[in-house]
Amino acid sequence: MVSAYILIQTEVGKAAQVTQQVSGIDGVVAVDPVTGPYDVVARAEADDLDGLAKGTVMPMQELDGITRTLTCPVIQL
């Protein structure tokens, strides 16, 4: 199982819309609007990195209002 935080930048005024849309994507287990350099932070889970990329991140990047994403996989120390 792979977990990741996905930091999302949106177009001005689109954070609420993007938050709602992201919550419906497969693999997303939590999503919150935030302040700072990113507008929305999502936590996602998948069986492997390939599944995370193809099943969650790529569909997310196609949503209207998202300008940039940064995926941060969680590691076990």
C-alpha positions, 0 to 999 in steps of 0.5 A, spaced: 500 500 500 502 506 498 500 513 501 501 520 498 499 527 500 497 531 493 498 538 494 494 542 489 494 549 486 488 552 483 485 557 479 483 563 483 476 562 486 476 555 484 478 552 491 472 550 493 470 547 487 476 543 486 476 540 493 469 537 492 471 534 485 477 531 488 473 528 493 470 523 488 476 521 485 478 513 486 483 513 492 482 519 495 481 518 502 481 525 505 481 532 502 482 539 505 482 546 502 488 550 506 492 557 505 499 558 503 502 556 497 497 551 495 490 551 495 488 544 497 491 538 500 489 531 498 491 524 501 490 518 497 492 511 497 493 505 492 496 499 491 502 501 488 505 508 485 503 506 478 496 505 481 497 512 484 499 515 478 494 512 473 488 512 478 488 518 482 493 523 480 492 523 472 485 524 473 486 529 478 490 533 473 484 533 468 479 537 473 477 544 471 481 549 475 487 545 477 493 549 475 499 544 478 500 538 483 505 536 487 505 528 489 509 527 496 509 519 497 509 517 504 515 513 506 516 509 512 522 510 516 
